Structure formats: structure tokens, C-alpha cells
Amino acid sequence: MSGRTRAGVCPERTCVGCRERAVKSELLRIVVIEDACVPDPRGTLPGRGAYVHPVPVCLDQAVRRRAFPRALRVPGPLDVKALRHYVEQAQGCRSAADTSAGQATR
């Protein structure tokens, strides 16, 4: 026996923004398509991927630290407009769902 157990094993990845390890399903995969960072929520796009928590704080930290070009191994700056729009939209949907859930329990 190798000492490894199969129970409760989930793949972990590191967020390039906050550098914290998290379960892969909690993070958003990012890939490069034509010098732009593109969200890959299903994790099926080809190419090297980087992972970030889908919150604006981690995204801002990753951009400020220039983590995307380094993690994705591409030269020069990358456009993050599509990624920022996706994260803000996901954050808006999440907060709307939290608000409606809070109203439903009242």
C-alpha cells in the first residue's frame, strides 16, 4: 500500500491572485487567446491555464502583480477586459442570488 486514500481527494490549484490553494472547482480557469485572458469556466479550452478565484479582489491582485503573463508563459501584457467583465457579471449574479435567498427565508 502506498498510504494514499481515495476518499475525499479533490484536485487543488493555486490562485494566481492571492496565492492560496483551493479546490479546483472553486477557481476559474484562465487561458490566453490572441493576447487576451479569456475565462474558461468549463475547463475545456486548449492551452496552458492559470487559476484565480472568481472575485474582483483576486483578479486585481493578479493584474497588479503581472501574474497572468508569468503563469501562462507569454511575453508582454495581456488584455483582461473580457475576464474582468465575466468576474463582475458572476459577482453580480451571486449577490443577486444571495439577496433573493435572504428574502425567501423571511
PyMOL commands that place a pseudoatom at each C-alpha (Angstrom):
pseudoatom trace, name=CA, resn=MET, resi=1, chain=A, elem=C, hetatm=0, pos=[0.000, 0.000, 0.000]
pseudoatom trace, name=CA, resn=SER, resi=2, chain=A, elem=C, hetatm=0, pos=[1.198, 3.480, -0.785]
pseudoatom trace, name=CA, resn=GLY, resi=3, chain=A, elem=C, hetatm=0, pos=[-0.585, 5.072, 2.160]
pseudoatom trace, name=CA, resn=ARG, resi=4, chain=A, elem=C, hetatm=0, pos=[-2.850, 7.126, -0.069]
pseudoatom trace, name=CA, resn=THR, resi=5, chain=A, elem=C, hetatm=0, pos=[-6.587, 7.017, 0.325]
pseudoatom trace, name=CA, resn=ARG, resi=6, chain=A, elem=C, hetatm=0, pos=[-9.142, 7.711, -2.351]
pseudoatom trace, name=CA, resn=ALA, resi=7, chain=A, elem=C, hetatm=0, pos=[-11.788, 9.140, -0.023]
pseudoatom trace, name=CA, resn=GLY, resi=8, chain=A, elem=C, hetatm=0, pos=[-12.164, 12.917, -0.204]
pseudoatom trace, name=CA, resn=VAL, resi=9, chain=A, elem=C, hetatm=0, pos=[-9.446, 13.516, -2.781]
pseudoatom trace, name=CA, resn=CYS, resi=10, chain=A, elem=C, hetatm=0, pos=[-10.088, 16.627, -4.859]
pseudoatom trace, name=CA, resn=PRO, resi=11, chain=A, elem=C, hetatm=0, pos=[-7.651, 18.332, -7.214]
pseudoatom trace, name=CA, resn=GLU, resi=12, chain=A, elem=C, hetatm=0, pos=[-6.241, 21.558, -5.783]
pseudoatom trace, name=CA, resn=ARG, resi=13, chain=A, elem=C, hetatm=0, pos=[-4.882, 24.579, -7.634]
pseudoatom trace, name=CA, resn=THR, resi=14, chain=A, elem=C, hetatm=0, pos=[-3.277, 27.851, -6.530]
pseudoatom trace, name=CA, resn=CYS, resi=15, chain=A, elem=C, hetatm=0, pos=[-4.970, 31.185, -7.206]
pseudoatom trace, name=CA, resn=VAL, resi=16, chain=A, elem=C, hetatm=0, pos=[-2.517, 33.446, -9.060]
pseudoatom trace, name=CA, resn=GLY, resi=17, chain=A, elem=C, hetatm=0, pos=[-4.050, 36.471, -7.328]
pseudoatom trace, name=CA, resn=CYS, resi=18, chain=A, elem=C, hetatm=0, pos=[-3.981, 35.668, -3.620]
pseudoatom trace, name=CA, resn=ARG, resi=19, chain=A, elem=C, hetatm=0, pos=[-1.650, 32.618, -3.895]
pseudoatom trace, name=CA, resn=GLU, resi=20, chain=A, elem=C, hetatm=0, pos=[-3.969, 30.492, -1.730]
pseudoatom trace, name=CA, resn=ARG, resi=21, chain=A, elem=C, hetatm=0, pos=[-4.615, 26.859, -2.561]
pseudoatom trace, name=CA, resn=ALA, resi=22, chain=A, elem=C, hetatm=0, pos=[-8.222, 25.908, -3.181]
pseudoatom trace, name=CA, resn=VAL, resi=23, chain=A, elem=C, hetatm=0, pos=[-10.256, 23.090, -4.646]
pseudoatom trace, name=CA, resn=LYS, resi=24, chain=A, elem=C, hetatm=0, pos=[-10.188, 23.287, -8.425]
pseudoatom trace, name=CA, resn=SER, resi=25, chain=A, elem=C, hetatm=0, pos=[-13.983, 23.664, -8.630]
pseudoatom trace, name=CA, resn=GLU, resi=26, chain=A, elem=C, hetatm=0, pos=[-13.843, 26.903, -6.574]
pseudoatom trace, name=CA, resn=LEU, resi=27, chain=A, elem=C, hetatm=0, pos=[-11.440, 28.570, -9.002]
pseudoatom trace, name=CA, resn=LEU, resi=28, chain=A, elem=C, hetatm=0, pos=[-11.887, 29.990, -12.501]
pseudoatom trace, name=CA, resn=ARG, resi=29, chain=A, elem=C, hetatm=0, pos=[-9.511, 28.734, -15.190]
pseudoatom trace, name=CA, resn=ILE, resi=30, chain=A, elem=C, hetatm=0, pos=[-7.974, 31.375, -17.450]
pseudoatom trace, name=CA, resn=VAL, resi=31, chain=A, elem=C, hetatm=0, pos=[-6.415, 30.772, -20.881]
pseudoatom trace, name=CA, resn=VAL, resi=32, chain=A, elem=C, hetatm=0, pos=[-4.822, 33.059, -23.469]
pseudoatom trace, name=CA, resn=ILE, resi=33, chain=A, elem=C, hetatm=0, pos=[-6.464, 33.564, -26.844]
pseudoatom trace, name=CA, resn=GLU, resi=34, chain=A, elem=C, hetatm=0, pos=[-4.836, 36.152, -29.120]
pseudoatom trace, name=CA, resn=ASP, resi=35, chain=A, elem=C, hetatm=0, pos=[-3.133, 38.204, -26.370]
pseudoatom trace, name=CA, resn=ALA, resi=36, chain=A, elem=C, hetatm=0, pos=[-6.230, 38.291, -24.167]
pseudoatom trace, name=CA, resn=CYS, resi=37, chain=A, elem=C, hetatm=0, pos=[-7.067, 36.466, -20.946]
pseudoatom trace, name=CA, resn=VAL, resi=38, chain=A, elem=C, hetatm=0, pos=[-10.284, 34.547, -21.510]
pseudoatom trace, name=CA, resn=PRO, resi=39, chain=A, elem=C, hetatm=0, pos=[-12.331, 32.806, -18.810]
pseudoatom trace, name=CA, resn=ASP, resi=40, chain=A, elem=C, hetatm=0, pos=[-12.709, 29.058, -19.229]
pseudoatom trace, name=CA, resn=PRO, resi=41, chain=A, elem=C, hetatm=0, pos=[-15.425, 28.080, -16.713]
pseudoatom trace, name=CA, resn=ARG, resi=42, chain=A, elem=C, hetatm=0, pos=[-15.807, 24.556, -18.132]
pseudoatom trace, name=CA, resn=GLY, resi=43, chain=A, elem=C, hetatm=0, pos=[-12.040, 23.975, -18.205]
pseudoatom trace, name=CA, resn=THR, resi=44, chain=A, elem=C, hetatm=0, pos=[-12.060, 22.621, -21.756]
pseudoatom trace, name=CA, resn=LEU, resi=45, chain=A, elem=C, hetatm=0, pos=[-10.247, 25.255, -23.832]
pseudoatom trace, name=CA, resn=PRO, resi=46, chain=A, elem=C, hetatm=0, pos=[-6.850, 24.200, -25.172]
pseudoatom trace, name=CA, resn=GLY, resi=47, chain=A, elem=C, hetatm=0, pos=[-3.598, 25.616, -23.909]
pseudoatom trace, name=CA, resn=ARG, resi=48, chain=A, elem=C, hetatm=0, pos=[-1.893, 26.410, -20.644]
pseudoatom trace, name=CA, resn=GLY, resi=49, chain=A, elem=C, hetatm=0, pos=[-4.248, 27.545, -17.907]
pseudoatom trace, name=CA, resn=ALA, resi=50, chain=A, elem=C, hetatm=0, pos=[-3.980, 29.653, -14.783]
pseudoatom trace, name=CA, resn=TYR, resi=51, chain=A, elem=C, hetatm=0, pos=[-6.479, 29.713, -11.937]
pseudoatom trace, name=CA, resn=VAL, resi=52, chain=A, elem=C, hetatm=0, pos=[-7.983, 32.611, -9.998]
pseudoatom trace, name=CA, resn=HIS, resi=53, chain=A, elem=C, hetatm=0, pos=[-10.818, 32.990, -7.509]
pseudoatom trace, name=CA, resn=PRO, resi=54, chain=A, elem=C, hetatm=0, pos=[-13.781, 34.479, -9.415]
pseudoatom trace, name=CA, resn=VAL, resi=55, chain=A, elem=C, hetatm=0, pos=[-13.824, 37.645, -7.287]
pseudoatom trace, name=CA, resn=PRO, resi=56, chain=A, elem=C, hetatm=0, pos=[-12.602, 41.140, -8.234]
pseudoatom trace, name=CA, resn=VAL, resi=57, chain=A, elem=C, hetatm=0, pos=[-10.087, 41.288, -5.354]
pseudoatom trace, name=CA, resn=CYS, resi=58, chain=A, elem=C, hetatm=0, pos=[-8.071, 38.299, -6.579]
pseudoatom trace, name=CA, resn=LEU, resi=59, chain=A, elem=C, hetatm=0, pos=[-8.328, 39.452, -10.189]
pseudoatom trace, name=CA, resn=ASP, resi=60, chain=A, elem=C, hetatm=0, pos=[-6.989, 42.907, -9.260]
pseudoatom trace, name=CA, resn=GLN, resi=61, chain=A, elem=C, hetatm=0, pos=[-4.115, 41.368, -7.298]
pseudoatom trace, name=CA, resn=ALA, resi=62, chain=A, elem=C, hetatm=0, pos=[-3.185, 39.122, -10.219]
pseudoatom trace, name=CA, resn=VAL, resi=63, chain=A, elem=C, hetatm=0, pos=[-3.209, 42.053, -12.657]
pseudoatom trace, name=CA, resn=ARG, resi=64, chain=A, elem=C, hetatm=0, pos=[-1.222, 44.281, -10.305]
pseudoatom trace, name=CA, resn=ARG, resi=65, chain=A, elem=C, hetatm=0, pos=[1.407, 41.560, -9.755]
pseudoatom trace, name=CA, resn=ARG, resi=66, chain=A, elem=C, hetatm=0, pos=[1.522, 40.728, -13.504]
pseudoatom trace, name=CA, resn=ALA, resi=67, chain=A, elem=C, hetatm=0, pos=[0.779, 37.127, -12.605]
pseudoatom trace, name=CA, resn=PHE, resi=68, chain=A, elem=C, hetatm=0, pos=[-1.133, 36.152, -15.762]
pseudoatom trace, name=CA, resn=PRO, resi=69, chain=A, elem=C, hetatm=0, pos=[1.726, 36.537, -18.285]
pseudoatom trace, name=CA, resn=ARG, resi=70, chain=A, elem=C, hetatm=0, pos=[4.080, 34.739, -15.908]
pseudoatom trace, name=CA, resn=ALA, resi=71, chain=A, elem=C, hetatm=0, pos=[1.701, 31.852, -15.132]
pseudoatom trace, name=CA, resn=LEU, resi=72, chain=A, elem=C, hetatm=0, pos=[0.611, 31.457, -18.748]
pseudoatom trace, name=CA, resn=ARG, resi=73, chain=A, elem=C, hetatm=0, pos=[4.183, 31.831, -20.039]
pseudoatom trace, name=CA, resn=VAL, resi=74, chain=A, elem=C, hetatm=0, pos=[3.509, 34.531, -22.603]
pseudoatom trace, name=CA, resn=PRO, resi=75, chain=A, elem=C, hetatm=0, pos=[5.593, 37.663, -23.218]
pseudoatom trace, name=CA, resn=GLY, resi=76, chain=A, elem=C, hetatm=0, pos=[4.175, 41.121, -22.649]
pseudoatom trace, name=CA, resn=PRO, resi=77, chain=A, elem=C, hetatm=0, pos=[0.948, 42.395, -21.124]
pseudoatom trace, name=CA, resn=LEU, resi=78, chain=A, elem=C, hetatm=0, pos=[-2.414, 40.698, -21.638]
pseudoatom trace, name=CA, resn=ASP, resi=79, chain=A, elem=C, hetatm=0, pos=[-5.847, 42.210, -22.124]
pseudoatom trace, name=CA, resn=VAL, resi=80, chain=A, elem=C, hetatm=0, pos=[-8.119, 41.329, -19.178]
pseudoatom trace, name=CA, resn=LYS, resi=81, chain=A, elem=C, hetatm=0, pos=[-11.312, 43.181, -20.219]
pseudoatom trace, name=CA, resn=ALA, resi=82, chain=A, elem=C, hetatm=0, pos=[-13.279, 40.020, -21.061]
pseudoatom trace, name=CA, resn=LEU, resi=83, chain=A, elem=C, hetatm=0, pos=[-12.085, 38.369, -17.862]
pseudoatom trace, name=CA, resn=ARG, resi=84, chain=A, elem=C, hetatm=0, pos=[-12.983, 41.398, -15.731]
pseudoatom trace, name=CA, resn=HIS, resi=85, chain=A, elem=C, hetatm=0, pos=[-16.448, 41.554, -17.325]
pseudoatom trace, name=CA, resn=TYR, resi=86, chain=A, elem=C, hetatm=0, pos=[-17.014, 37.845, -16.618]
pseudoatom trace, name=CA, resn=VAL, resi=87, chain=A, elem=C, hetatm=0, pos=[-15.938, 38.153, -12.978]
pseudoatom trace, name=CA, resn=GLU, resi=88, chain=A, elem=C, hetatm=0, pos=[-18.077, 41.249, -12.370]
pseudoatom trace, name=CA, resn=GLN, resi=89, chain=A, elem=C, hetatm=0, pos=[-21.064, 39.588, -14.015]
pseudoatom trace, name=CA, resn=ALA, resi=90, chain=A, elem=C, hetatm=0, pos=[-20.588, 36.418, -11.947]
pseudoatom trace, name=CA, resn=GLN, resi=91, chain=A, elem=C, hetatm=0, pos=[-20.214, 38.514, -8.793]
pseudoatom trace, name=CA, resn=GLY, resi=92, chain=A, elem=C, hetatm=0, pos=[-23.441, 40.386, -9.633]
pseudoatom trace, name=CA, resn=CYS, resi=93, chain=A, elem=C, hetatm=0, pos=[-25.332, 37.130, -10.179]
pseudoatom trace, name=CA, resn=ARG, resi=94, chain=A, elem=C, hetatm=0, pos=[-24.004, 35.728, -6.921]
pseudoatom trace, name=CA, resn=SER, resi=95, chain=A, elem=C, hetatm=0, pos=[-25.008, 38.791, -4.878]
pseudoatom trace, name=CA, resn=ALA, resi=96, chain=A, elem=C, hetatm=0, pos=[-28.464, 38.841, -6.511]
pseudoatom trace, name=CA, resn=ALA, resi=97, chain=A, elem=C, hetatm=0, pos=[-28.935, 35.182, -5.623]
pseudoatom trace, name=CA, resn=ASP, resi=98, chain=A, elem=C, hetatm=0, pos=[-27.862, 35.883, -2.037]
pseudoatom trace, name=CA, resn=THR, resi=99, chain=A, elem=C, hetatm=0, pos=[-30.357, 38.740, -1.809]
pseudoatom trace, name=CA, resn=SER, resi=100, chain=A, elem=C, hetatm=0, pos=[-33.250, 36.663, -3.177]
pseudoatom trace, name=CA, resn=ALA, resi=101, chain=A, elem=C, hetatm=0, pos=[-32.340, 33.761, -0.898]
pseudoatom trace, name=CA, resn=GLY, resi=102, chain=A, elem=C, hetatm=0, pos=[-32.391, 36.123, 2.091]
pseudoatom trace, name=CA, resn=GLN, resi=103, chain=A, elem=C, hetatm=0, pos=[-35.819, 37.413, 1.108]
pseudoatom trace, name=CA, resn=ALA, resi=104, chain=A, elem=C, hetatm=0, pos=[-37.158, 33.882, 0.631]
pseudoatom trace, name=CA, resn=THR, resi=105, chain=A, elem=C, hetatm=0, pos=[-36.250, 32.918, 4.206]
pseudoatom trace, name=CA, resn=ARG, resi=106, chain=A, elem=C, hetatm=0, pos=[-38.161, 35.818, 5.700]
for i in range(1, 106): cmd.bond("trace and resi %d" % i, "trace and resi %d" % (i + 1))
show_as sticks, trace
zoom trace
